[in-house]
Amino acid sequence: MARTILPIVAATLAASLLVVLLGIVVVGCRADPPGKVETAVINWAKHNILVHNKTQKNPLKDDAGAISDGKEAFSHYCIACHGLDGQSTGVPFADRMSPPVPSLAGKEVQSYTDGQLKWIIDNGIWPSGMPGSKGILSDDEIWSIVLYLRHLPPAGSLDEPEMFTH
């Protein structure tokens, strides 16, 4: 009798072990949003180590024409992720990305210098989904986008990007 029960017990133990291991893998692979400490560390690193050109100044004059040029360039390159208003209004996946697409009007983004914002637009930023635009946008287009970012409209005031409404 012991010889017939032993394979059943072994199979049951093996199945139980497999279920436990599978549970550990599933729980271990779950991605939770970053905590306050993780967020603070990566934000400090981005502002002080990863993102360069802290002292570079914007050569464009901060006037209505340059801001309008920035809005135009932004509307061709940036709205798919950041929405028309720079605050991800109407972008259906913005909060599902990891990390989520930030509001460009928020203090985290606005605390970068103009040179750092240009560097981010040129090179992208890691770790995020922000691509670099070097070779796609001219320096003047990027600098005008930086000016537009300093003068973003209120959230939701420009509606949703047309690409997401049809």
C-alpha positions in Angstrom: 0.0 0.0 0.0 2.9 2.4 0.8 4.3 1.9 -2.6 1.0 3.0 -4.3 0.6 6.0 -2.0 4.2 7.3 -2.4 3.8 8.3 -6.1 0.5 10.0 -5.3 2.1 12.0 -2.4 5.1 12.8 -4.6 2.9 14.0 -7.4 0.8 16.1 -5.0 3.9 17.7 -3.5 5.4 18.4 -6.9 2.1 20.0 -8.0 1.9 22.0 -4.8 5.5 23.2 -5.2 4.8 24.2 -8.8 1.7 26.2 -7.8 3.8 28.0 -5.1 6.6 28.8 -7.5 4.2 30.0 -10.1 2.5 32.3 -7.5 5.9 33.7 -6.5 6.8 34.4 -10.2 3.4 36.1 -10.8 3.6 38.2 -7.6 7.3 38.9 -8.2 6.7 40.2 -11.7 4.0 42.6 -10.8 5.1 46.2 -11.4 4.0 48.6 -8.7 4.1 52.4 -9.1 7.3 53.8 -7.7 7.2 54.9 -4.1 8.0 58.3 -2.7 11.7 57.4 -2.1 12.2 55.9 -5.5 10.5 59.0 -7.1 12.7 61.4 -5.1 15.9 59.6 -5.9 15.2 59.4 -9.7 14.1 63.0 -9.8 17.2 64.1 -8.0 19.3 62.0 -10.4 17.6 63.4 -13.5 18.0 67.0 -12.4 21.6 66.7 -11.2 23.3 63.8 -13.1 21.4 62.4 -16.0 20.1 65.6 -17.7 22.8 67.9 -19.0 23.1 71.5 -20.2 21.9 73.0 -16.9 23.5 76.4 -17.7 22.7 76.7 -21.4 20.5 79.7 -22.1 17.7 79.9 -24.7 18.9 82.1 -27.6 15.3 82.9 -28.7 13.5 85.9 -27.5 10.5 85.1 -25.2 7.8 86.7 -27.3 4.5 85.8 -28.9 6.0 84.9 -32.2 8.5 82.4 -30.7 5.9 80.9 -28.4 3.5 80.5 -31.4 6.4 78.8 -33.3 6.9 76.5 -30.3 3.2 75.6 -30.1 3.3 74.7 -33.8 6.4 72.5 -33.5 4.9 71.0 -30.3 1.7 70.2 -32.2 3.7 68.2 -34.8 6.0 66.2 -32.6 4.8 66.1 -28.9 1.0 65.9 -28.8 0.7 62.1 -29.3 2.0 61.7 -25.7 1.6 65.1 -24.1 -1.7 66.3 -25.6 -2.3 69.7 -27.1 -2.0 71.4 -23.7 1.2 69.6 -22.6 -0.8 68.0 -19.7 -1.8 64.7 -21.5 -5.4 65.8 -21.9 -7.2 63.3 -24.1 -4.1 60.9 -24.3 -5.7 57.5 -23.5 -2.4 55.8 -22.5 -0.6 58.6 -20.7 -1.3 57.3 -17.2 -0.7 53.6 -18.2 2.9 54.1 -19.2 5.6 53.3 -16.7 6.5 55.8 -15.6 3.3 57.8 -16.6 3.6 60.7 -19.0 4.2 63.7 -16.8 2.3 67.0 -17.0 4.7 69.4 -18.6 3.1 72.2 -16.6 4.0 70.4 -13.3 6.7 71.6 -11.0 8.9 68.6 -11.7 9.2 69.5 -15.4 9.1 73.2 -15.0 12.0 73.1 -12.5 14.4 72.1 -15.2 16.4 74.9 -16.8 15.8 75.9 -20.4 19.0 74.2 -21.3 18.0 70.9 -19.6 14.6 71.0 -21.3 16.4 71.4 -24.7 18.7 68.5 -23.8 15.7 66.3 -22.9 14.0 67.1 -26.2 17.2 66.5 -28.1 18.2 63.2 -26.4 15.1 61.8 -24.7 15.2 60.8 -21.1 15.8 57.5 -19.4 14.1 55.8 -17.8 10.9 56.8 -19.6 9.3 56.6 -23.0 10.5 60.1 -23.9 12.3 59.8 -27.3 15.0 62.1 -28.5 14.4 64.3 -31.5 18.0 65.0 -32.5 18.0 65.1 -36.3 14.2 65.4 -36.4 13.7 68.9 -35.0 16.0 71.9 -35.6 17.6 73.7 -32.7 15.3 76.7 -33.3 12.2 74.4 -33.2 13.4 72.8 -29.9 14.2 76.2 -28.3 10.7 77.5 -29.4 9.1 74.4 -27.8 11.0 75.2 -24.6 9.4 78.7 -24.7 6.0 77.1 -25.3 6.5 74.8 -22.3 7.0 77.9 -20.2 3.6 79.3 -21.4 1.3 76.2 -21.5 -2.4 76.8 -21.5 -4.7 75.6 -18.7 -5.2 71.8 -18.6 -8.1 70.8 -21.0 -8.4 74.2 -22.6 -7.3 73.0 -26.0 -9.4 69.8 -26.1 -8.1 66.4 -27.2 -5.7 65.7 -30.0 -7.7 64.9 -33.1 -5.9 61.6 -33.6 -7.6 60.3 -30.5 -11.1 61.5 -31.3 -11.7 59.7 -34.6 
